[in-house]
Amino acid sequence: MNIINSLEWRYATKKFDHSKKLTIPQIETLKKAFNLTPTSFGLQPIKMIVIEDKELQEKFVKYCYFQRMVADASHLLVLCIENDTTTDDINAYFDLEKEIRGTSEAVIANFRNQLIEMYKNKTLEEKQLSATYQTYIALGNLMTVCAVEKIDNCPMEGFMPKKIDELLNLPSQNLKSVLLMPVGFRADDDIMNAMKKVRKPLSETVLEIS
């Protein structure tokens, strides 16, 4: 199946087969895909929580406006942002670069200092907004990987973030939830399964300049 066929196959699954589970290799693929998502300056101010505890998933339902996907899916992915990007975070990134690439401090010192100053001048709201945008990049990346791997999913903004944060005790970890993504396998009677995609023609969505 080529990539376009894979993307045509996927849809926002509304009903999951709760009897089917993703394999450990499939979950590992999603974890690695998330970790490989590009982020601004490579700082990775985002985290992903993987939930397969059915009792916990059930508790999500009332905070997701009673959408059953979060409980019936094999696993529930919660995409989060860190509350802040600090000087320590930036230094940790450059120290990791030195360790992995063998880069000398002389080569990265100027860029390190530039980033530290840049982030010192950002408000907390600006840093959180930037991190939030990056969760959407991760979401898109995960959705494409799911399509290729034949894993069904449903990207979700429709939930109560503060309630989910409390449920998962995220404040104690300096995290905030941004997006949810139930993953698993579509139910045979999901009404969305047989529906054709509704998309504008390419001529209306893609502009070419030559």
C-alpha positions as CSV (number, residue, x, y, z in Angstrom):
1,M,0.0,0.0,0.0
2,N,1.6,3.3,-1.0
3,I,1.4,6.4,1.1
4,I,-1.6,7.9,-0.7
5,N,-3.5,4.7,-0.5
6,S,-2.7,4.6,3.2
7,L,-4.0,8.1,3.7
8,E,-7.1,7.3,1.8
9,W,-7.7,4.3,4.0
10,R,-7.5,6.2,7.3
11,Y,-10.4,8.2,8.8
12,A,-11.3,9.6,12.2
13,T,-12.5,6.4,13.8
14,K,-15.7,6.9,15.8
15,K,-16.2,3.3,17.0
16,F,-13.3,1.0,18.0
17,D,-13.4,-2.7,18.4
18,H,-12.7,-2.9,22.2
19,S,-11.7,-6.6,21.9
20,K,-8.7,-5.9,19.7
21,K,-5.3,-4.7,21.1
22,L,-2.3,-3.2,19.5
23,T,0.8,-5.3,19.7
24,I,3.9,-4.2,21.7
25,P,5.8,-3.6,18.4
26,Q,3.0,-1.3,17.1
27,I,3.1,0.7,20.4
28,E,6.9,0.9,20.2
29,T,6.6,2.2,16.6
30,L,4.2,5.0,17.8
31,K,6.5,5.9,20.7
32,K,9.5,6.2,18.4
33,A,7.6,8.1,15.8
34,F,6.5,10.6,18.4
35,N,10.1,11.0,19.6
36,L,11.3,11.5,16.1
37,T,8.8,14.4,15.5
38,P,10.7,17.6,14.6
39,T,10.3,20.4,17.1
40,S,11.5,24.0,17.2
41,F,15.3,24.0,17.7
42,G,15.0,20.3,18.7
43,L,14.1,21.2,22.2
44,Q,11.2,18.8,22.4
45,P,8.9,20.7,24.9
46,I,6.2,18.0,24.4
47,K,5.5,14.7,26.0
48,M,3.2,11.7,25.2
49,I,1.4,9.6,27.8
50,V,0.5,6.1,26.7
51,I,-2.5,4.7,28.6
52,E,-3.8,1.1,28.3
53,D,-5.5,0.9,31.7
54,K,-9.1,0.3,30.9
55,E,-10.4,1.6,34.2
56,L,-8.5,4.8,33.7
57,Q,-9.6,5.1,30.1
58,E,-13.2,4.8,31.3
59,K,-12.7,7.8,33.6
60,F,-11.9,9.9,30.5
61,V,-15.3,9.4,29.0
62,K,-17.2,12.0,31.1
63,Y,-14.4,14.6,30.5
64,C,-14.5,14.0,26.7
65,Y,-18.2,14.8,26.4
66,F,-19.1,11.1,26.6
67,Q,-17.2,10.1,23.4
68,R,-16.6,6.4,23.8
69,M,-13.5,6.3,21.6
70,V,-11.2,7.1,24.6
71,A,-12.4,4.0,26.5
72,D,-13.0,1.5,23.7
73,A,-9.7,2.1,21.9
74,S,-6.8,-0.3,22.5
75,H,-4.7,2.6,23.9
76,L,-5.1,6.2,24.6
77,L,-2.4,8.7,23.7
78,V,-2.3,12.0,25.6
79,L,-0.1,14.7,24.0
80,C,1.1,17.3,26.5
81,I,3.3,20.3,26.7
82,E,5.8,21.2,29.4
83,N,4.7,24.2,31.4
84,D,7.9,26.1,30.6
85,T,11.1,25.9,28.5
86,T,13.9,27.0,30.8
87,T,17.6,27.7,30.6
88,D,18.2,24.3,32.1
89,D,16.2,22.7,29.3
90,I,18.2,24.5,26.7
91,N,21.5,23.6,28.3
92,A,20.4,19.9,28.6
93,Y,19.7,19.9,24.8
94,F,23.1,21.2,23.9
95,D,24.8,18.9,26.4
96,L,23.0,16.0,24.8
97,E,24.1,17.2,21.3
98,K,27.7,17.2,22.5
99,E,27.3,13.7,23.9
100,I,25.7,12.2,20.8
101,R,27.4,14.1,18.0
102,G,30.7,14.8,19.7
103,T,30.3,18.5,19.0
104,S,32.7,20.8,20.8
105,E,31.5,23.6,23.0
106,A,33.3,26.1,20.9
107,V,31.1,25.2,17.9
108,I,27.7,25.5,19.8
109,A,28.4,28.1,22.4
110,N,27.1,31.1,20.4
111,F,23.9,29.3,19.4
112,R,23.4,28.0,23.0
113,N,23.6,31.6,24.3
114,Q,21.4,33.0,21.6
115,L,18.6,30.5,22.4
116,I,18.9,31.1,26.1
117,E,18.5,34.9,25.5
118,M,15.7,34.3,23.1
119,Y,13.7,32.2,25.6
120,K,14.4,34.6,28.4
121,N,12.7,37.3,26.4
122,K,9.6,35.2,25.7
123,T,6.6,35.3,28.0
124,L,5.3,32.0,29.6
125,E,2.2,32.3,27.4
126,E,4.4,32.6,24.2
127,K,6.4,29.6,25.2
128,Q,3.3,27.5,25.9
129,L,1.7,28.5,22.7
130,S,4.8,27.5,20.7
131,A,4.9,24.2,22.4
132,T,1.1,23.7,21.8
133,Y,1.7,24.2,18.0
134,Q,4.3,21.5,18.2
135,T,1.9,19.0,19.6
136,Y,-0.1,19.4,16.4
137,I,3.1,18.5,14.3
138,A,3.4,15.4,16.5
139,L,-0.2,14.6,16.0
140,G,0.1,14.8,12.2
141,N,3.2,12.7,12.2
142,L,1.5,10.0,14.4
143,M,-1.6,10.0,12.1
144,T,0.5,9.4,9.1
145,V,2.5,6.6,10.8
146,C,-0.8,5.0,11.9
147,A,-2.1,5.1,8.3
148,V,1.0,3.3,7.0
149,E,0.8,0.8,9.9
150,K,-2.9,0.2,9.5
151,I,-3.6,1.5,13.0
152,D,-6.9,3.3,13.4
153,N,-7.1,6.5,15.4
154,C,-9.2,9.6,16.2
155,P,-7.5,12.9,16.8
156,M,-9.4,14.8,19.6
157,E,-9.5,18.4,20.8
158,G,-12.9,17.9,22.4
159,F,-12.2,17.3,26.0
160,M,-11.8,19.2,29.3
161,P,-8.0,19.8,29.7
162,K,-8.1,20.8,33.3
163,K,-10.1,17.8,34.3
164,I,-7.7,15.5,32.4
165,D,-4.7,17.2,34.0
166,E,-6.2,16.6,37.4
167,L,-7.0,12.9,36.5
168,L,-3.5,12.3,35.5
169,N,-1.9,14.5,38.1
170,L,-0.1,16.4,35.4
171,P,0.5,19.6,37.4
172,S,2.9,17.7,39.6
173,Q,4.9,16.8,36.5
174,N,4.8,20.4,35.1
175,L,2.7,19.2,32.2
176,K,-0.5,20.3,30.5
177,S,-2.7,18.1,28.2
178,V,-3.3,19.5,24.7
179,L,-4.6,16.7,22.5
180,L,-5.9,13.1,22.8
181,M,-5.5,10.3,20.3
182,P,-7.3,7.0,20.9
183,V,-5.6,4.3,18.8
184,G,-6.7,0.7,18.0
185,F,-8.8,-1.0,15.4
186,R,-12.1,0.1,13.8
187,A,-15.3,-1.7,14.7
188,D,-17.0,-3.5,11.8
189,D,-20.2,-1.4,12.4
190,D,-18.5,2.0,12.6
191,I,-20.8,4.0,10.3
192,M,-17.8,6.2,9.2
193,N,-16.0,3.1,7.8
194,A,-18.0,2.9,4.5
195,M,-18.3,6.7,3.9
196,K,-16.3,8.3,1.2
197,K,-13.9,11.1,2.0
198,V,-15.2,14.6,1.4
199,R,-12.4,16.8,0.1
200,K,-12.2,19.8,-2.1
201,P,-10.5,19.2,-5.5
202,L,-6.8,19.8,-5.6
203,S,-7.2,22.8,-7.8
204,E,-9.0,24.6,-4.9
205,T,-6.5,23.7,-2.1
206,V,-3.1,23.7,-3.8
207,L,-1.7,26.8,-5.5
208,E,1.2,26.4,-7.9
209,I,3.6,29.2,-8.8
210,S,6.0,28.6,-11.7
